[in-house]
Amino acid sequence: MPRSDDAELPRGQSLTLILSVLACGPLHGYGIAREVERRSASLLRLGEGSLYPTLRTLENAGWVTGEWQAQEVGPARKVYACLLYTSDA
């Protein structure tokens, strides 16, 4: 079934998908969105309108940490890591 380019996932589903991606290791926002698309064979899409508010919610809840990392080329990126699966949590 082809996806609609205008369709985004409901926020509750976004939370679960983001946590499952971050359970495999830290990623920046764009990387998280692309990994969701890859895992779903491009059937699911996390747009900025749901991705970044959900990441902020997860940060505020203490489930995810975000750290700005400078790049050799281009602007700094915020890299997110899941705290639920670490012994330091």
C-alpha angles and dihedrals in degrees: 000000000000117000125237112243088221095053120101129179121262112260096251091056091046091058092055094046093049092050092049091052093047091048085073094053145298120309139167120247096265090049091052092052093048092048091054089052092047094049092049096045087246093303094115128052131191108201126194089257092068103020102061098039089050092049089052090050091051091048092050090050091052094242096111133031125207125204128183112234124193117230127214088232124026133005127326117273129214109235118202127209130187114240095190095082101042128094089228094063 
